[in-house]
Structures are given as C-alpha cells and as structure tokens.
C-alpha cells in the first residue's frame, strides 16, 4: 500500500505531556492504548538516513507487523512541525518476524524483494541490517468530530525516554491550529525539536558512537 503521510509532531517534557494527557482524558474519548516496537534498518554508514529515507519494521504487539519505507517528497514547508512523506507498507507474518530477528533481513524473500525493487539503485541491499529498535506506548484519542486520531507516545530507545504528540491528519493547517490552541489553554510549552522518532533514534545512536570513540 502506498500513501502520502501527513502528520504533526510535537515533543513535550514529561510534566507537560502528562498534563496534556489528563486534559484529553477528561474532555475527549480515549480510543485505545497499545505497545509497539520499531526496528530500524540501514547499513553501518547510515546511507539511507543520509538520503532522508526511512526503512523500518513495526511490530504492533498482539496485532500486526508491517514493513514500511518512507521517502521524502519535495514540497514547500507548510509549518515547522509538519512532516510529509511518501509511505509504502506491506504486512508481515509473525513467522517472518521471528526469522528476521534470528537470521537477519535477507532470510525473507518477500522483504528482500520489497527493498530491492525500491532501493537497488540507491544502496547495496546486502549491506542492510537492523541497527536498533525503539519501543513506544501509544494512546489514541478522538477529538470531537475530527476523523483523525491524535496520538500520545512515550518512547524508549538506547537508554533515553521521550514524550511526543503525533497527529496524522488530512488537514495539517486546521489540526495544527487546534493543537496550538490546546497548548495555549493549558500553558504548555513544546520543545523546539520537531524531528521524527527515527531521526531522534539515529541522533542518539550517533551520540553514543561518538562517546564510544572518545573512550576508546
């Protein structure tokens, strides 16, 4: 499945995140809450990252497993915290996932074909491997008659925890206005950081590598 993904991302500190969560719990409808694990794929030189290409496997625990490729789309930036990418996804089985974790991504023909058909001119497919994982607890809320759910995410990766409001929505300008009104009403300050989970994971990974180089 191929779609254009449009979403808003705001990073909050822990106190503001829980203040906003309590606000949503009191005023709106909680739809669901679940855990998911993102497994990020790149090579040791992070060549996909250097091209702003994201490749991940997402295991939504007790539900589904997906392989997703996200590619940048040339566009005029609508607003600072908006993200727009071309997203292609295929579903995997639990057997696929178990084999992948045990033997690597090249053991699965479906995964190899999906990647090869899209990235063979971009990178040496044989160099790709799982470079790490990020675990998220996500809670979704329904805001009045807006069809798109707003997500509150607590993510853990490489010894770090962060707090994010994510809203995948069809009308970025409208949803951004709603969200900023909430923040003003609650006197919530959001972080200047507007990067994606993948980017934050990779930034943390590079920082740890730099620290390791200094130590050694």
Rosetta constraint file for C-alpha pairs under 8 A:
AtomPair CA 1 CA 88 HARMONIC 5.50 0.50
AtomPair CA 1 CA 89 HARMONIC 5.27 0.50
AtomPair CA 1 CA 90 HARMONIC 6.50 0.50
AtomPair CA 2 CA 86 HARMONIC 7.22 0.50
AtomPair CA 2 CA 87 HARMONIC 5.63 0.50
AtomPair CA 2 CA 88 HARMONIC 4.32 0.50
AtomPair CA 2 CA 89 HARMONIC 6.55 0.50
AtomPair CA 3 CA 86 HARMONIC 6.01 0.50
AtomPair CA 3 CA 87 HARMONIC 5.29 0.50
AtomPair CA 3 CA 88 HARMONIC 6.49 0.50
AtomPair CA 4 CA 84 HARMONIC 6.97 0.50
AtomPair CA 4 CA 85 HARMONIC 5.78 0.50
AtomPair CA 4 CA 86 HARMONIC 4.58 0.50
AtomPair CA 4 CA 87 HARMONIC 5.86 0.50
AtomPair CA 5 CA 83 HARMONIC 7.73 0.50
AtomPair CA 5 CA 84 HARMONIC 5.54 0.50
AtomPair CA 5 CA 85 HARMONIC 5.28 0.50
AtomPair CA 5 CA 86 HARMONIC 6.08 0.50
AtomPair CA 5 CA 87 HARMONIC 6.16 0.50
AtomPair CA 5 CA 168 HARMONIC 7.34 0.50
AtomPair CA 6 CA 82 HARMONIC 7.18 0.50
AtomPair CA 6 CA 83 HARMONIC 5.75 0.50
AtomPair CA 6 CA 84 HARMONIC 4.60 0.50
AtomPair CA 6 CA 85 HARMONIC 6.84 0.50
AtomPair CA 6 CA 168 HARMONIC 5.77 0.50
AtomPair CA 6 CA 169 HARMONIC 6.09 0.50
AtomPair CA 6 CA 170 HARMONIC 6.72 0.50
AtomPair CA 6 CA 172 HARMONIC 7.21 0.50
AtomPair CA 7 CA 82 HARMONIC 5.77 0.50
AtomPair CA 7 CA 83 HARMONIC 5.32 0.50
AtomPair CA 7 CA 84 HARMONIC 6.66 0.50
AtomPair CA 7 CA 166 HARMONIC 6.87 0.50
AtomPair CA 7 CA 167 HARMONIC 5.36 0.50
AtomPair CA 7 CA 168 HARMONIC 3.95 0.50
AtomPair CA 7 CA 169 HARMONIC 5.72 0.50
AtomPair CA 7 CA 172 HARMONIC 6.97 0.50
AtomPair CA 8 CA 81 HARMONIC 5.58 0.50
AtomPair CA 8 CA 82 HARMONIC 4.63 0.50
AtomPair CA 8 CA 83 HARMONIC 6.22 0.50
AtomPair CA 8 CA 165 HARMONIC 7.88 0.50
AtomPair CA 8 CA 166 HARMONIC 5.55 0.50
AtomPair CA 8 CA 167 HARMONIC 5.04 0.50
AtomPair CA 8 CA 168 HARMONIC 6.30 0.50
AtomPair CA 8 CA 169 HARMONIC 7.74 0.50
AtomPair CA 8 CA 172 HARMONIC 7.13 0.50
AtomPair CA 8 CA 176 HARMONIC 7.17 0.50
AtomPair CA 9 CA 81 HARMONIC 5.54 0.50
AtomPair CA 9 CA 82 HARMONIC 6.60 0.50
AtomPair CA 9 CA 83 HARMONIC 7.57 0.50
AtomPair CA 9 CA 164 HARMONIC 6.81 0.50
AtomPair CA 9 CA 165 HARMONIC 5.79 0.50
AtomPair CA 9 CA 166 HARMONIC 4.67 0.50
AtomPair CA 9 CA 167 HARMONIC 6.70 0.50
AtomPair CA 9 CA 194 HARMONIC 6.19 0.50
AtomPair CA 9 CA 195 HARMONIC 7.52 0.50
AtomPair CA 9 CA 196 HARMONIC 7.28 0.50
AtomPair CA 10 CA 81 HARMONIC 6.63 0.50
AtomPair CA 10 CA 164 HARMONIC 5.62 0.50
AtomPair CA 10 CA 165 HARMONIC 5.13 0.50
AtomPair CA 10 CA 166 HARMONIC 6.56 0.50
AtomPair CA 10 CA 190 HARMONIC 6.45 0.50
AtomPair CA 10 CA 191 HARMONIC 7.00 0.50
AtomPair CA 10 CA 193 HARMONIC 7.66 0.50
AtomPair CA 10 CA 194 HARMONIC 6.08 0.50
AtomPair CA 11 CA 162 HARMONIC 7.61 0.50
AtomPair CA 11 CA 163 HARMONIC 5.84 0.50
AtomPair CA 11 CA 164 HARMONIC 4.47 0.50
AtomPair CA 11 CA 165 HARMONIC 6.37 0.50
AtomPair CA 11 CA 190 HARMONIC 5.91 0.50
AtomPair CA 11 CA 191 HARMONIC 5.29 0.50
AtomPair CA 11 CA 192 HARMONIC 7.73 0.50
AtomPair CA 11 CA 193 HARMONIC 6.54 0.50
AtomPair CA 11 CA 194 HARMONIC 6.78 0.50
AtomPair CA 12 CA 16 HARMONIC 5.98 0.50
AtomPair CA 12 CA 17 HARMONIC 5.52 0.50
AtomPair CA 12 CA 162 HARMONIC 7.90 0.50
AtomPair CA 12 CA 163 HARMONIC 5.57 0.50
AtomPair CA 12 CA 164 HARMONIC 5.92 0.50
AtomPair CA 12 CA 165 HARMONIC 7.49 0.50
AtomPair CA 12 CA 189 HARMONIC 7.28 0.50
AtomPair CA 12 CA 190 HARMONIC 4.99 0.50
AtomPair CA 12 CA 191 HARMONIC 5.75 0.50
AtomPair CA 13 CA 17 HARMONIC 6.01 0.50
AtomPair CA 13 CA 162 HARMONIC 7.51 0.50
AtomPair CA 13 CA 163 HARMONIC 6.36 0.50
AtomPair CA 13 CA 190 HARMONIC 7.46 0.50
AtomPair CA 13 CA 191 HARMONIC 7.49 0.50
AtomPair CA 14 CA 18 HARMONIC 6.36 0.50
AtomPair CA 14 CA 162 HARMONIC 7.64 0.50
AtomPair CA 14 CA 163 HARMONIC 6.40 0.50
AtomPair CA 15 CA 19 HARMONIC 6.19 0.50
AtomPair CA 16 CA 20 HARMONIC 6.09 0.50
AtomPair CA 16 CA 188 HARMONIC 5.97 0.50
AtomPair CA 16 CA 189 HARMONIC 7.49 0.50
AtomPair CA 17 CA 21 HARMONIC 6.15 0.50
AtomPair CA 17 CA 163 HARMONIC 6.40 0.50
AtomPair CA 17 CA 164 HARMONIC 7.50 0.50
AtomPair CA 18 CA 22 HARMONIC 6.08 0.50
AtomPair CA 19 CA 23 HARMONIC 6.31 0.50
AtomPair CA 19 CA 186 HARMONIC 7.97 0.50
AtomPair CA 20 CA 24 HARMONIC 6.30 0.50
AtomPair CA 20 CA 183 HARMONIC 8.00 0.50
AtomPair CA 20 CA 186 HARMONIC 7.57 0.50
AtomPair CA 21 CA 25 HARMONIC 6.11 0.50
AtomPair CA 21 CA 152 HARMONIC 7.42 0.50
AtomPair CA 22 CA 26 HARMONIC 6.17 0.50
AtomPair CA 23 CA 27 HARMONIC 6.19 0.50
AtomPair CA 24 CA 28 HARMONIC 5.27 0.50
AtomPair CA 24 CA 29 HARMONIC 7.55 0.50
AtomPair CA 24 CA 30 HARMONIC 7.86 0.50
AtomPair CA 24 CA 141 HARMONIC 7.24 0.50
AtomPair CA 25 CA 29 HARMONIC 6.87 0.50
AtomPair CA 25 CA 30 HARMONIC 6.58 0.50
AtomPair CA 28 CA 141 HARMONIC 6.82 0.50
AtomPair CA 28 CA 142 HARMONIC 6.36 0.50
AtomPair CA 28 CA 143 HARMONIC 5.98 0.50
AtomPair CA 28 CA 144 HARMONIC 7.12 0.50
AtomPair CA 29 CA 141 HARMONIC 5.60 0.50
AtomPair CA 29 CA 142 HARMONIC 5.30 0.50
AtomPair CA 29 CA 143 HARMONIC 7.13 0.50
AtomPair CA 30 CA 139 HARMONIC 7.46 0.50
AtomPair CA 30 CA 140 HARMONIC 6.08 0.50
AtomPair CA 30 CA 141 HARMONIC 4.52 0.50
AtomPair CA 30 CA 142 HARMONIC 6.48 0.50
AtomPair CA 31 CA 139 HARMONIC 7.63 0.50
AtomPair CA 31 CA 140 HARMONIC 5.49 0.50
AtomPair CA 31 CA 141 HARMONIC 5.35 0.50
AtomPair CA 31 CA 142 HARMONIC 6.56 0.50
AtomPair CA 32 CA 139 HARMONIC 5.84 0.50
AtomPair CA 32 CA 140 HARMONIC 5.53 0.50
AtomPair CA 32 CA 141 HARMONIC 7.48 0.50
AtomPair CA 33 CA 137 HARMONIC 7.27 0.50
AtomPair CA 33 CA 138 HARMONIC 5.56 0.50
AtomPair CA 33 CA 139 HARMONIC 4.20 0.50
AtomPair CA 33 CA 140 HARMONIC 6.34 0.50
AtomPair CA 34 CA 60 HARMONIC 7.57 0.50
AtomPair CA 34 CA 61 HARMONIC 7.35 0.50
AtomPair CA 34 CA 137 HARMONIC 5.82 0.50
AtomPair CA 34 CA 138 HARMONIC 5.52 0.50
AtomPair CA 34 CA 139 HARMONIC 6.65 0.50
AtomPair CA 35 CA 60 HARMONIC 6.32 0.50
AtomPair CA 35 CA 61 HARMONIC 5.91 0.50
AtomPair CA 35 CA 135 HARMONIC 7.28 0.50
AtomPair CA 35 CA 136 HARMONIC 5.67 0.50
AtomPair CA 35 CA 137 HARMONIC 4.48 0.50
AtomPair CA 35 CA 138 HARMONIC 6.18 0.50
AtomPair CA 36 CA 58 HARMONIC 6.78 0.50
AtomPair CA 36 CA 59 HARMONIC 5.48 0.50
AtomPair CA 36 CA 60 HARMONIC 4.27 0.50
AtomPair CA 36 CA 61 HARMONIC 5.53 0.50
AtomPair CA 36 CA 135 HARMONIC 5.88 0.50
AtomPair CA 36 CA 136 HARMONIC 5.35 0.50
AtomPair CA 36 CA 137 HARMONIC 6.55 0.50
AtomPair CA 36 CA 138 HARMONIC 7.69 0.50
AtomPair CA 37 CA 58 HARMONIC 5.63 0.50
AtomPair CA 37 CA 59 HARMONIC 5.15 0.50
AtomPair CA 37 CA 60 HARMONIC 6.54 0.50
AtomPair CA 37 CA 61 HARMONIC 7.61 0.50
AtomPair CA 37 CA 133 HARMONIC 6.70 0.50
AtomPair CA 37 CA 134 HARMONIC 5.70 0.50
AtomPair CA 37 CA 135 HARMONIC 4.44 0.50
AtomPair CA 37 CA 136 HARMONIC 6.28 0.50
AtomPair CA 38 CA 56 HARMONIC 6.36 0.50
AtomPair CA 38 CA 57 HARMONIC 5.69 0.50
AtomPair CA 38 CA 58 HARMONIC 4.49 0.50
AtomPair CA 38 CA 59 HARMONIC 6.49 0.50
AtomPair CA 38 CA 133 HARMONIC 5.40 0.50
AtomPair CA 38 CA 134 HARMONIC 5.12 0.50
AtomPair CA 38 CA 135 HARMONIC 6.34 0.50
AtomPair CA 39 CA 56 HARMONIC 5.43 0.50
AtomPair CA 39 CA 57 HARMONIC 5.03 0.50
AtomPair CA 39 CA 58 HARMONIC 6.31 0.50
AtomPair CA 39 CA 130 HARMONIC 6.43 0.50
AtomPair CA 39 CA 131 HARMONIC 7.58 0.50
AtomPair CA 39 CA 132 HARMONIC 5.93 0.50
AtomPair CA 39 CA 133 HARMONIC 4.43 0.50
AtomPair CA 39 CA 134 HARMONIC 6.69 0.50
AtomPair CA 40 CA 54 HARMONIC 7.91 0.50
AtomPair CA 40 CA 55 HARMONIC 6.21 0.50
AtomPair CA 40 CA 56 HARMONIC 4.51 0.50
AtomPair CA 40 CA 57 HARMONIC 6.60 0.50
AtomPair CA 40 CA 130 HARMONIC 5.59 0.50
AtomPair CA 40 CA 131 HARMONIC 5.79 0.50
AtomPair CA 40 CA 132 HARMONIC 5.68 0.50
AtomPair CA 40 CA 133 HARMONIC 5.99 0.50
AtomPair CA 40 CA 198 HARMONIC 7.58 0.50
AtomPair CA 41 CA 54 HARMONIC 7.81 0.50
AtomPair CA 41 CA 55 HARMONIC 5.43 0.50
AtomPair CA 41 CA 56 HARMONIC 5.61 0.50
AtomPair CA 41 CA 57 HARMONIC 7.88 0.50
AtomPair CA 41 CA 128 HARMONIC 6.40 0.50
AtomPair CA 41 CA 129 HARMONIC 5.44 0.50
AtomPair CA 41 CA 130 HARMONIC 4.47 0.50
AtomPair CA 41 CA 131 HARMONIC 5.73 0.50
AtomPair CA 41 CA 132 HARMONIC 7.71 0.50
AtomPair CA 42 CA 46 HARMONIC 5.52 0.50
AtomPair CA 42 CA 47 HARMONIC 6.84 0.50
AtomPair CA 42 CA 48 HARMONIC 5.98 0.50
AtomPair CA 42 CA 49 HARMONIC 7.45 0.50
AtomPair CA 42 CA 55 HARMONIC 7.19 0.50
AtomPair CA 42 CA 127 HARMONIC 7.87 0.50
AtomPair CA 42 CA 128 HARMONIC 5.06 0.50
AtomPair CA 42 CA 129 HARMONIC 5.76 0.50
AtomPair CA 42 CA 130 HARMONIC 6.57 0.50
AtomPair CA 42 CA 131 HARMONIC 6.38 0.50
AtomPair CA 43 CA 47 HARMONIC 6.49 0.50
AtomPair CA 43 CA 48 HARMONIC 7.66 0.50
AtomPair CA 43 CA 127 HARMONIC 5.44 0.50
AtomPair CA 43 CA 128 HARMONIC 4.54 0.50
AtomPair CA 43 CA 129 HARMONIC 5.87 0.50
AtomPair CA 43 CA 131 HARMONIC 7.43 0.50
AtomPair CA 44 CA 127 HARMONIC 7.81 0.50
AtomPair CA 44 CA 128 HARMONIC 7.90 0.50
AtomPair CA 44 CA 131 HARMONIC 7.73 0.50
AtomPair CA 46 CA 50 HARMONIC 6.44 0.50
AtomPair CA 47 CA 51 HARMONIC 6.62 0.50
AtomPair CA 47 CA 123 HARMONIC 7.33 0.50
AtomPair CA 48 CA 52 HARMONIC 6.38 0.50
AtomPair CA 48 CA 53 HARMONIC 5.03 0.50
AtomPair CA 48 CA 54 HARMONIC 6.61 0.50
AtomPair CA 48 CA 55 HARMONIC 7.92 0.50
AtomPair CA 48 CA 123 HARMONIC 7.59 0.50
AtomPair CA 49 CA 53 HARMONIC 5.52 0.50
AtomPair CA 49 CA 54 HARMONIC 6.53 0.50
AtomPair CA 52 CA 71 HARMONIC 6.83 0.50
AtomPair CA 52 CA 72 HARMONIC 6.36 0.50
AtomPair CA 53 CA 69 HARMONIC 7.35 0.50
AtomPair CA 53 CA 70 HARMONIC 5.80 0.50
AtomPair CA 53 CA 71 HARMONIC 4.94 0.50
AtomPair CA 53 CA 72 HARMONIC 6.74 0.50
AtomPair CA 54 CA 68 HARMONIC 7.95 0.50
AtomPair CA 54 CA 69 HARMONIC 5.73 0.50
AtomPair CA 54 CA 70 HARMONIC 4.94 0.50
AtomPair CA 54 CA 71 HARMONIC 6.63 0.50
AtomPair CA 54 CA 198 HARMONIC 7.41 0.50
AtomPair CA 55 CA 67 HARMONIC 7.56 0.50
AtomPair CA 55 CA 68 HARMONIC 5.84 0.50
AtomPair CA 55 CA 69 HARMONIC 4.62 0.50
AtomPair CA 55 CA 70 HARMONIC 6.44 0.50
AtomPair CA 56 CA 67 HARMONIC 5.91 0.50
AtomPair CA 56 CA 68 HARMONIC 5.47 0.50
AtomPair CA 56 CA 69 HARMONIC 6.70 0.50
AtomPair CA 57 CA 65 HARMONIC 7.09 0.50
AtomPair CA 57 CA 66 HARMONIC 5.57 0.50
AtomPair CA 57 CA 67 HARMONIC 4.42 0.50
AtomPair CA 57 CA 68 HARMONIC 6.24 0.50
AtomPair CA 58 CA 65 HARMONIC 5.62 0.50
AtomPair CA 58 CA 66 HARMONIC 5.22 0.50
AtomPair CA 58 CA 67 HARMONIC 6.47 0.50
AtomPair CA 58 CA 68 HARMONIC 7.75 0.50
AtomPair CA 59 CA 63 HARMONIC 7.90 0.50
AtomPair CA 59 CA 64 HARMONIC 6.21 0.50
AtomPair CA 59 CA 65 HARMONIC 4.45 0.50
AtomPair CA 59 CA 66 HARMONIC 6.61 0.50
AtomPair CA 60 CA 64 HARMONIC 5.34 0.50
AtomPair CA 60 CA 65 HARMONIC 6.04 0.50
AtomPair CA 64 CA 91 HARMONIC 7.39 0.50
AtomPair CA 64 CA 92 HARMONIC 7.68 0.50
AtomPair CA 64 CA 93 HARMONIC 7.82 0.50
AtomPair CA 65 CA 91 HARMONIC 5.82 0.50
AtomPair CA 65 CA 92 HARMONIC 5.29 0.50
AtomPair CA 65 CA 93 HARMONIC 6.57 0.50
AtomPair CA 65 CA 94 HARMONIC 7.18 0.50
AtomPair CA 65 CA 97 HARMONIC 7.70 0.50
AtomPair CA 66 CA 89 HARMONIC 6.43 0.50
AtomPair CA 66 CA 90 HARMONIC 5.69 0.50
AtomPair CA 66 CA 91 HARMONIC 4.44 0.50
AtomPair CA 66 CA 92 HARMONIC 5.57 0.50
AtomPair CA 67 CA 89 HARMONIC 5.55 0.50
AtomPair CA 67 CA 90 HARMONIC 5.42 0.50
AtomPair CA 67 CA 91 HARMONIC 6.28 0.50
AtomPair CA 67 CA 92 HARMONIC 6.90 0.50
AtomPair CA 67 CA 111 HARMONIC 7.81 0.50
AtomPair CA 68 CA 87 HARMONIC 6.76 0.50
AtomPair CA 68 CA 88 HARMONIC 5.56 0.50
AtomPair CA 68 CA 89 HARMONIC 4.39 0.50
AtomPair CA 68 CA 90 HARMONIC 6.72 0.50
AtomPair CA 69 CA 87 HARMONIC 5.75 0.50
AtomPair CA 69 CA 88 HARMONIC 5.24 0.50
AtomPair CA 69 CA 89 HARMONIC 6.53 0.50
AtomPair CA 70 CA 85 HARMONIC 6.07 0.50
AtomPair CA 70 CA 86 HARMONIC 5.56 0.50
AtomPair CA 70 CA 87 HARMONIC 4.57 0.50
AtomPair CA 70 CA 88 HARMONIC 6.57 0.50
AtomPair CA 71 CA 85 HARMONIC 5.61 0.50
AtomPair CA 71 CA 86 HARMONIC 5.16 0.50
AtomPair CA 71 CA 87 HARMONIC 6.61 0.50
AtomPair CA 72 CA 84 HARMONIC 7.29 0.50
AtomPair CA 72 CA 85 HARMONIC 4.96 0.50
AtomPair CA 72 CA 86 HARMONIC 6.35 0.50
AtomPair CA 73 CA 84 HARMONIC 6.75 0.50
AtomPair CA 73 CA 85 HARMONIC 5.46 0.50
AtomPair CA 73 CA 86 HARMONIC 6.44 0.50
AtomPair CA 77 CA 82 HARMONIC 7.58 0.50
AtomPair CA 78 CA 82 HARMONIC 6.76 0.50
AtomPair CA 78 CA 173 HARMONIC 7.86 0.50
AtomPair CA 80 CA 194 HARMONIC 7.23 0.50
AtomPair CA 81 CA 194 HARMONIC 5.38 0.50
AtomPair CA 81 CA 195 HARMONIC 7.99 0.50
AtomPair CA 82 CA 172 HARMONIC 7.23 0.50
AtomPair CA 92 CA 96 HARMONIC 6.07 0.50
AtomPair CA 92 CA 97 HARMONIC 7.03 0.50
AtomPair CA 93 CA 97 HARMONIC 6.41 0.50
AtomPair CA 94 CA 98 HARMONIC 6.16 0.50
AtomPair CA 95 CA 99 HARMONIC 6.18 0.50
AtomPair CA 96 CA 100 HARMONIC 6.04 0.50
AtomPair CA 96 CA 108 HARMONIC 6.74 0.50
AtomPair CA 97 CA 101 HARMONIC 6.23 0.50
AtomPair CA 98 CA 102 HARMONIC 6.20 0.50
AtomPair CA 99 CA 103 HARMONIC 5.64 0.50
AtomPair CA 99 CA 104 HARMONIC 7.17 0.50
AtomPair CA 99 CA 107 HARMONIC 7.01 0.50
AtomPair CA 99 CA 108 HARMONIC 7.56 0.50
AtomPair CA 100 CA 104 HARMONIC 4.59 0.50
AtomPair CA 100 CA 105 HARMONIC 5.09 0.50
AtomPair CA 100 CA 106 HARMONIC 7.69 0.50
AtomPair CA 100 CA 107 HARMONIC 6.55 0.50
AtomPair CA 100 CA 108 HARMONIC 6.98 0.50
AtomPair CA 101 CA 105 HARMONIC 7.70 0.50
AtomPair CA 103 CA 107 HARMONIC 6.23 0.50
AtomPair CA 104 CA 129 HARMONIC 6.80 0.50
AtomPair CA 104 CA 130 HARMONIC 7.49 0.50
AtomPair CA 105 CA 111 HARMONIC 6.91 0.50
AtomPair CA 105 CA 112 HARMONIC 7.17 0.50
AtomPair CA 105 CA 128 HARMONIC 7.82 0.50
AtomPair CA 105 CA 129 HARMONIC 6.52 0.50
AtomPair CA 105 CA 130 HARMONIC 7.59 0.50
AtomPair CA 106 CA 111 HARMONIC 7.47 0.50
AtomPair CA 106 CA 112 HARMONIC 6.00 0.50
AtomPair CA 106 CA 126 HARMONIC 7.59 0.50
AtomPair CA 108 CA 112 HARMONIC 6.26 0.50
AtomPair CA 109 CA 113 HARMONIC 6.06 0.50
AtomPair CA 110 CA 114 HARMONIC 6.18 0.50
AtomPair CA 111 CA 115 HARMONIC 6.25 0.50
AtomPair CA 112 CA 116 HARMONIC 5.83 0.50
AtomPair CA 113 CA 117 HARMONIC 5.88 0.50
AtomPair CA 114 CA 118 HARMONIC 6.69 0.50
AtomPair CA 115 CA 119 HARMONIC 5.74 0.50
AtomPair CA 115 CA 120 HARMONIC 7.40 0.50
AtomPair CA 115 CA 125 HARMONIC 7.45 0.50
AtomPair CA 116 CA 120 HARMONIC 4.86 0.50
AtomPair CA 116 CA 125 HARMONIC 6.55 0.50
AtomPair CA 119 CA 123 HARMONIC 6.13 0.50
AtomPair CA 119 CA 125 HARMONIC 7.39 0.50
AtomPair CA 120 CA 124 HARMONIC 6.55 0.50
AtomPair CA 120 CA 125 HARMONIC 6.35 0.50
AtomPair CA 123 CA 127 HARMONIC 7.96 0.50
AtomPair CA 124 CA 128 HARMONIC 7.42 0.50
AtomPair CA 133 CA 157 HARMONIC 6.62 0.50
AtomPair CA 134 CA 155 HARMONIC 6.69 0.50
AtomPair CA 134 CA 156 HARMONIC 5.83 0.50
AtomPair CA 134 CA 157 HARMONIC 4.74 0.50
AtomPair CA 134 CA 158 HARMONIC 7.85 0.50
AtomPair CA 134 CA 201 HARMONIC 7.33 0.50
AtomPair CA 135 CA 155 HARMONIC 5.52 0.50
AtomPair CA 135 CA 156 HARMONIC 5.26 0.50
AtomPair CA 135 CA 157 HARMONIC 6.53 0.50
AtomPair CA 136 CA 153 HARMONIC 6.20 0.50
AtomPair CA 136 CA 154 HARMONIC 5.48 0.50
AtomPair CA 136 CA 155 HARMONIC 4.23 0.50
AtomPair CA 136 CA 156 HARMONIC 6.41 0.50
AtomPair CA 137 CA 153 HARMONIC 5.66 0.50
AtomPair CA 137 CA 154 HARMONIC 5.26 0.50
AtomPair CA 137 CA 155 HARMONIC 6.50 0.50
AtomPair CA 138 CA 151 HARMONIC 6.36 0.50
AtomPair CA 138 CA 152 HARMONIC 5.63 0.50
AtomPair CA 138 CA 153 HARMONIC 4.57 0.50
AtomPair CA 138 CA 154 HARMONIC 6.65 0.50
AtomPair CA 139 CA 151 HARMONIC 5.59 0.50
AtomPair CA 139 CA 152 HARMONIC 5.24 0.50
AtomPair CA 139 CA 153 HARMONIC 6.63 0.50
AtomPair CA 140 CA 149 HARMONIC 5.99 0.50
AtomPair CA 140 CA 150 HARMONIC 5.57 0.50
AtomPair CA 140 CA 151 HARMONIC 4.48 0.50
AtomPair CA 140 CA 152 HARMONIC 6.45 0.50
AtomPair CA 141 CA 149 HARMONIC 5.51 0.50
AtomPair CA 141 CA 150 HARMONIC 5.30 0.50
AtomPair CA 141 CA 151 HARMONIC 6.47 0.50
AtomPair CA 142 CA 146 HARMONIC 7.12 0.50
AtomPair CA 142 CA 147 HARMONIC 7.45 0.50
AtomPair CA 142 CA 148 HARMONIC 7.28 0.50
AtomPair CA 142 CA 149 HARMONIC 5.14 0.50
AtomPair CA 142 CA 150 HARMONIC 6.60 0.50
AtomPair CA 143 CA 147 HARMONIC 7.92 0.50
AtomPair CA 143 CA 149 HARMONIC 7.08 0.50
AtomPair CA 143 CA 150 HARMONIC 7.48 0.50
AtomPair CA 148 CA 167 HARMONIC 7.46 0.50
AtomPair CA 148 CA 168 HARMONIC 6.64 0.50
AtomPair CA 148 CA 169 HARMONIC 5.49 0.50
AtomPair CA 148 CA 170 HARMONIC 7.61 0.50
AtomPair CA 149 CA 167 HARMONIC 6.70 0.50
AtomPair CA 149 CA 168 HARMONIC 7.27 0.50
AtomPair CA 149 CA 169 HARMONIC 7.87 0.50
AtomPair CA 150 CA 165 HARMONIC 7.40 0.50
AtomPair CA 150 CA 166 HARMONIC 6.20 0.50
AtomPair CA 150 CA 167 HARMONIC 4.70 0.50
AtomPair CA 150 CA 168 HARMONIC 7.18 0.50
AtomPair CA 151 CA 165 HARMONIC 5.88 0.50
AtomPair CA 151 CA 166 HARMONIC 5.09 0.50
AtomPair CA 151 CA 167 HARMONIC 6.00 0.50
AtomPair CA 152 CA 163 HARMONIC 7.60 0.50
AtomPair CA 152 CA 164 HARMONIC 5.99 0.50
AtomPair CA 152 CA 165 HARMONIC 4.83 0.50
AtomPair CA 152 CA 166 HARMONIC 6.38 0.50
AtomPair CA 153 CA 163 HARMONIC 5.86 0.50
AtomPair CA 153 CA 164 HARMONIC 5.15 0.50
AtomPair CA 153 CA 165 HARMONIC 6.34 0.50
AtomPair CA 153 CA 166 HARMONIC 7.43 0.50
AtomPair CA 154 CA 161 HARMONIC 7.02 0.50
AtomPair CA 154 CA 162 HARMONIC 5.89 0.50
AtomPair CA 154 CA 163 HARMONIC 4.84 0.50
AtomPair CA 154 CA 164 HARMONIC 6.59 0.50
AtomPair CA 155 CA 161 HARMONIC 5.52 0.50
AtomPair CA 155 CA 162 HARMONIC 5.45 0.50
AtomPair CA 155 CA 163 HARMONIC 6.57 0.50
AtomPair CA 156 CA 160 HARMONIC 5.61 0.50
AtomPair CA 156 CA 161 HARMONIC 4.48 0.50
AtomPair CA 156 CA 162 HARMONIC 6.78 0.50
AtomPair CA 157 CA 161 HARMONIC 6.59 0.50
AtomPair CA 157 CA 201 HARMONIC 6.70 0.50
AtomPair CA 158 CA 201 HARMONIC 7.72 0.50
AtomPair CA 158 CA 204 HARMONIC 7.14 0.50
AtomPair CA 158 CA 205 HARMONIC 7.27 0.50
AtomPair CA 167 CA 175 HARMONIC 7.83 0.50
AtomPair CA 169 CA 175 HARMONIC 7.04 0.50
AtomPair CA 171 CA 175 HARMONIC 6.24 0.50
AtomPair CA 172 CA 176 HARMONIC 5.85 0.50
AtomPair CA 173 CA 177 HARMONIC 6.28 0.50
AtomPair CA 174 CA 178 HARMONIC 6.43 0.50
AtomPair CA 175 CA 179 HARMONIC 6.15 0.50
AtomPair CA 176 CA 180 HARMONIC 6.08 0.50
AtomPair CA 177 CA 181 HARMONIC 6.13 0.50
AtomPair CA 178 CA 182 HARMONIC 6.41 0.50
AtomPair CA 179 CA 183 HARMONIC 6.39 0.50
AtomPair CA 180 CA 184 HARMONIC 6.17 0.50
AtomPair CA 181 CA 185 HARMONIC 6.10 0.50
AtomPair CA 182 CA 186 HARMONIC 6.22 0.50
AtomPair CA 183 CA 187 HARMONIC 5.73 0.50
AtomPair CA 183 CA 188 HARMONIC 4.79 0.50
AtomPair CA 183 CA 189 HARMONIC 7.01 0.50
AtomPair CA 184 CA 188 HARMONIC 6.32 0.50
AtomPair CA 195 CA 199 HARMONIC 5.92 0.50
AtomPair CA 195 CA 200 HARMONIC 6.45 0.50
AtomPair CA 196 CA 200 HARMONIC 6.25 0.50
AtomPair CA 197 CA 201 HARMONIC 6.07 0.50
AtomPair CA 198 CA 202 HARMONIC 6.17 0.50
AtomPair CA 199 CA 203 HARMONIC 6.03 0.50
AtomPair CA 200 CA 204 HARMONIC 6.18 0.50
AtomPair CA 201 CA 205 HARMONIC 6.13 0.50
AtomPair CA 202 CA 206 HARMONIC 6.09 0.50
AtomPair CA 203 CA 207 HARMONIC 6.19 0.50
AtomPair CA 204 CA 208 HARMONIC 6.25 0.50
AtomPair CA 205 CA 209 HARMONIC 6.24 0.50
AtomPair CA 206 CA 210 HARMONIC 6.12 0.50
AtomPair CA 207 CA 211 HARMONIC 6.25 0.50
AtomPair CA 208 CA 212 HARMONIC 6.10 0.50
AtomPair CA 209 CA 213 HARMONIC 6.18 0.50
AtomPair CA 210 CA 214 HARMONIC 6.29 0.50
AtomPair CA 211 CA 215 HARMONIC 6.26 0.50
AtomPair CA 212 CA 216 HARMONIC 6.13 0.50
